[in-house]
Amino acid sequence: MVQKTYDTIIVGAGPAGLTAGIYAARIGLKTLILEGKLPSGRAIEAAVVENFPRFPHGITGAELIQRMTDQAKRFGAELNFPEEVVDINLSGETKIANTKKEAYQARALILSTGAQRKKLLVPGACMHVVRVPLEMARSSSTNGGI
Ligand SMILES: Cc1cc2nc3c(=O)[nH]c(=O)nc-3n(C[C@H](O)[C@H](O)[C@H](O)COP(=O)(O)OP(=O)(O)OC[C@H]3O[C@@H](n4cnc5c(N)ncnc54)[C@H](O)[C@@H]3O)c2cc1C
């Protein structure tokens, strides 16, 4: 049963979701951000973010996320975590997001769930990212690989 109604529901509290939350809440939309883990996304892994305007000497990913979270909350966005969205329904005019705890509905649903690194399915491999030389990638892809 749907219990809670918002103008906008945002799934994911990484940089994209928090930014959407700042904009939505700032124009007065009743905004809910649902985050399955902790507000942060992959930015938390960045020791220093150097390409974000306003920080000429860089800022840690953790501090950047904290500031984004504070800013979204200051405009009135609600942030629920850990609350993973396990099912959505976009078919009707009212969009529905279900978590294990609750069902939410809104006029708009923004999915900002980021991306996950592709894991190598190689026994013993523990690295997630492999840089493949361009020429090797080209020849593998023409041979049906990669
Ligand atoms: C080590 C490292 C250093 C980096 N340095 C920089 C840098 O200097 N400059 C730069 O511009 N970028 C940098 N990046 C990239 C940057 O972190 C990503 O581009 C950015 O985090 C993407 O933001 P996002 O919000 O789209 O996704 P994500 O950060 O992936 O956030 C997605 C969020 O959605 C949540 N989520 C997923 N599914 C669900 C669900 N079903 N229900 C609820 N929540 C869900 C996840 O838990 C996560 O918190 C770096 C990345 C890494 C790993």
The ligand as a Gaussian input file, in Angstrom:
#p B3LYP/6-31G(d) Opt

LIG

0 1
 C       38.692000       6.736000      -6.906000
 C       37.780000       7.665000      -7.682000
 C       38.172000       8.977000      -7.909000
 C       37.342000       9.847000      -8.624000
 N       37.766000      11.134000      -8.817000
 C       36.968000      12.005000      -9.516000
 C       37.362000      13.361000      -9.702000
 O       38.405000      13.814000      -9.241000
 N       36.528000      14.168000     -10.426000
 C       35.348000      13.701000     -10.958000
 O       34.646000      14.473000     -11.606000
 N       34.943000      12.424000     -10.782000
 C       35.723000      11.566000     -10.080000
 N       35.340000      10.257000      -9.924000
 C       34.089000       9.803000     -10.548000
 C       32.870000      10.199000      -9.707000
 O       33.006000       9.703000      -8.400000
 C       31.621000       9.616000     -10.390000
 O       31.519000      10.167000     -11.694000
 C       30.381000       9.999000      -9.611000
 O       30.430000       9.439000      -8.309000
 C       29.119000       9.492000     -10.335000
 O       28.035000       9.987000      -9.601000
 P       26.591000       9.356000      -9.683000
 O       25.762000      10.062000      -8.659000
 O       26.133000       9.335000     -11.094000
 O       26.760000       7.789000      -9.295000
 P       27.364000       7.111000      -8.002000
 O       28.436000       7.935000      -7.405000
 O       27.690000       5.717000      -8.405000
 O       26.138000       7.082000      -6.970000
 C       25.027000       6.233000      -7.170000
 C       24.354000       6.009000      -5.819000
 O       23.128000       5.298000      -6.042000
 C       22.963000       4.355000      -5.001000
 N       22.058000       3.305000      -5.480000
 C       22.273000       2.424000      -6.488000
 N       21.201000       1.617000      -6.639000
 C       20.303000       2.001000      -5.701000
 C       18.986000       1.527000      -5.338000
 N       18.398000       0.524000      -5.997000
 N       18.326000       2.136000      -4.308000
 C       18.906000       3.177000      -3.647000
 N       20.159000       3.653000      -3.929000
 C       20.834000       3.068000      -4.959000
 C       24.378000       3.847000      -4.731000
 O       24.475000       3.256000      -3.430000
 C       25.180000       5.153000      -4.843000
 O       25.305000       5.825000      -3.608000
 C       36.116000       9.380000      -9.167000
 C       35.715000       8.050000      -8.931000
 C       36.532000       7.212000      -8.189000
 C       36.061000       5.792000      -7.950000

